[in-house]
């Protein structure tokens, strides 16, 4: 049975973090999960590198900074998650590494955090911390651009889940999670695959049958995938630039969640 019991929400106190916290709260209320708010402080020698201090003075500065951030984290929890008893954790070190380590050691089911970008969902606009966590984390990572525009918790719904698969080794795991999540929340499930566009340049001959051939091959692989994952999604196969086409399809089907 699909469940989410522990949600980790790394925060940097930005407006994007507030939006991510709303999704964490919505998911926690849906699944009865615990939420952990986590902030990672940079090491003292990094944060105070521009100051000519050391020894006991540096220690005192860092202790004061730690106390300040702890108070900010407590205030964030009271203000943004008033209906939850969120656990607060303050760590020191490299943010991406400490977040991944904490999620692994504490057996977190889901990490909810914003990306750091201003355009469509493309890997090159992800902030370095989010990109590292997406690459290294054992558990799924729930993220999105423009989370500063997140609706209020009461308005967050999970009606349509779009599973975008490249039919590579990770497709089975991605589709399985998407299908299980969609089933748990009663959402519509749509599976999409995008074949690379092979249309020739202007003046070059292009055999239109190749598009149909690629689509047929993709459908055959999708059927094999669905033999391993018990799901009955709507299936969409398109041709084009994968990131742009997936973003366009997400808008077309009204996806609330893209896996």
Residue pairs with C-beta under 8 A, 6 or more apart in sequence:
2 180
2 181
2 183
2 184
3 31
3 109
3 184
4 27
4 31
4 33
4 109
4 110
5 31
5 32
5 33
5 34
5 109
6 33
6 34
6 36
6 106
6 107
6 108
6 109
6 110
7 24
7 27
7 28
7 33
7 34
7 35
7 36
7 108
7 109
7 110
7 111
7 112
8 36
8 38
8 99
8 102
8 103
8 106
8 108
8 110
8 111
8 112
9 17
9 20
9 21
9 24
9 35
9 36
9 37
9 38
9 86
9 111
9 112
9 113
10 17
10 38
10 39
10 40
10 95
10 99
10 111
10 113
11 17
11 20
11 21
11 37
11 38
11 39
11 73
11 76
12 39
13 39
13 72
13 76
14 114
14 148
15 148
16 114
16 116
16 147
16 148
17 76
17 113
17 114
17 147
18 80
18 147
18 148
18 150
19 114
19 146
19 147
19 148
19 149
19 150
20 112
20 113
20 114
20 143
20 147
20 150
21 37
21 76
21 80
21 81
21 112
22 80
22 150
22 151
22 152
22 153
22 156
23 112
23 142
23 144
23 147
23 150
23 156
24 35
24 81
24 112
25 35
25 80
25 81
25 83
25 84
25 153
26 153
26 156
27 33
27 110
27 112
27 142
28 34
28 35
28 84
29 83
29 153
30 158
30 185
31 184
33 109
33 110
34 86
34 87
35 81
35 84
35 86
35 87
36 86
36 87
36 88
36 89
36 106
36 108
37 73
37 76
37 77
37 81
37 86
37 87
37 88
37 89
38 89
38 90
38 91
38 99
38 102
39 69
39 72
39 73
39 89
39 90
39 91
40 90
40 91
40 92
40 93
40 94
40 95
40 98
40 99
41 47
41 65
41 66
41 69
41 90
41 91
41 92
42 92
42 93
42 95
43 92
43 93
44 58
44 59
44 61
44 62
44 65
45 58
47 62
47 65
48 58
48 61
48 62
51 61
53 61
66 90
69 90
70 88
70 90
73 88
73 90
74 88
77 84
77 86
77 88
89 102
91 98
91 102
92 98
95 129
96 128
96 129
96 132
96 133
96 136
97 132
99 111
99 129
99 133
99 137
100 132
100 133
100 136
100 137
102 108
103 111
103 137
103 138
103 139
104 137
104 138
108 139
109 139
109 140
110 139
110 140
110 141
110 142
111 133
111 137
111 139
111 140
111 141
111 142
112 141
112 142
112 143
113 130
113 133
113 141
113 142
113 143
114 130
114 143
114 144
114 145
114 147
114 148
115 121
115 125
115 126
115 127
115 130
115 143
115 144
115 145
115 147
116 125
116 126
116 127
116 128
116 129
116 130
117 125
117 126
117 127
117 145
118 125
118 145
118 146
119 125
119 145
120 145
120 243
120 244
120 247
121 144
121 145
121 243
121 246
121 247
121 258
122 243
123 131
123 243
125 145
126 134
130 141
130 143
133 141
134 141
134 143
140 177
150 156
157 256
158 181
158 185
158 187
158 256
158 257
159 187
159 188
159 254
159 256
160 187
160 188
160 190
160 253
160 254
160 255
160 256
160 257
161 178
161 181
161 182
161 187
161 188
161 189
161 190
161 255
161 256
161 257
161 258
161 259
162 178
162 190
162 191
162 192
162 246
162 249
162 250
162 253
162 255
162 257
162 258
162 259
163 174
163 175
163 178
163 179
163 189
163 190
163 191
163 192
163 233
163 259
164 174
164 192
164 193
164 194
164 242
164 246
164 249
164 258
164 259
165 171
165 174
165 175
165 191
165 192
165 193
165 222
165 225
166 193
166 242
167 193
167 218
167 221
167 222
167 225
171 225
172 225
172 228
172 229
174 259
175 191
175 225
175 229
175 231
175 233
175 259
176 229
177 259
178 189
178 191
178 257
178 259
179 189
179 229
179 230
179 231
179 233
181 187
181 257
181 259
182 188
182 189
182 231
183 189
187 256
187 257
188 234
189 231
189 232
189 233
189 234
190 233
190 234
190 235
190 236
190 249
190 253
190 255
191 222
191 231
191 233
191 234
191 235
191 236
192 235
192 236
192 237
192 238
192 246
192 249
193 218
193 222
193 236
193 237
193 238
194 237
194 238
194 239
194 240
194 241
194 242
194 245
194 246
194 249
195 211
195 214
195 215
195 218
195 237
195 238
195 239
196 239
196 240
196 242
197 239
197 240
197 241
198 206
198 210
198 211
198 214
198 239
199 206
200 206
211 239
214 239
215 237
215 239
218 237
219 235
219 237
222 235
222 237
226 233
234 253
236 249
236 253
238 245
238 249
239 245
246 258
249 255
250 258
